[in-house]
Amino acid sequence: MVKPAPLRPPGTMSRPRLKGKRLPNLEQILLNTDTQWSNVTLSHWYGESERQVEVTTGLAVMHCQNSRNSARSP
């Protein structure tokens, strides 16, 4: 996963970038003390009545080399 591509400065002639900088992998996000976590209670988790999990959010772009379409993951 990568960050969204930066905006292209006005007046540039080259092709715009498709990808931004690479994001840290999931293990690095887990170990980072600056990561903000939120508690969420899920109902009907694999047959259980309720389960409390911790989640974090962010913006990423999944870029596919063989396609001009990129999918954004909110």
N, C-alpha and C positions, 0 to 999 in steps of 0.2 A: 504494500500500500504506500502511496505517496501523497504529499500535500498537493493541493490544486496548483496549477501552473501560475507563475506570477504574471501580472499584466504586462503587456508589451509596451515599451515606451513609444510615444508618438514619433512618427518619422522613420521608424526602422523598416528596412526593406526585406529582411529575411523572414522565413517561415516562423510562425509563433510556436512557442514551446508547448508540448502536450502534457508534460509532467513537471511537477515541482520536486522539492527535495524528498528523499526517502524518509519515511516515518520509522520510529523504533519498533522492533518486533514486540510481540505480546509479553514475552518474558521480561523485557526491559521496562515496559509500562507497569507490569506487576511489581517489580522491585523498586521502581522510582518512588521516593518518599513524597514528591510533589504531586503525584496523581491523586485527584479528588474522587472519592468513591461515594456512592449513594446507596442506601439500603432500600431494596424493593421486595415486597412480599408477593409471591406468585401463587395463585390458586390452581389446583388440579395439576401439580407437577408430577408427571409420570405416575398417576394414581394416588399420590399423597394428597392430603387435604390442603396444606399450605407449606410453602418453603420460602425462607428468607435468603436472598442473594445480594451480593454487592455488585454494582455496575458502575462503569465510567463511560463517558461519551466523547466523541470527537468527530472531526471531518476528515475524510480520506477520499482519494480517487483510486479506483482499481483500473489500471490501464492494461489493455490487451494489445499485444504486438501485432496480431494478425487482423485487427479490426480498427476502423477509424472511430468507433463508438467507445466511449468510456462510461463506466457506471460509477455514480457517486454514492457513497455509503454514509448516510447521515449519522 
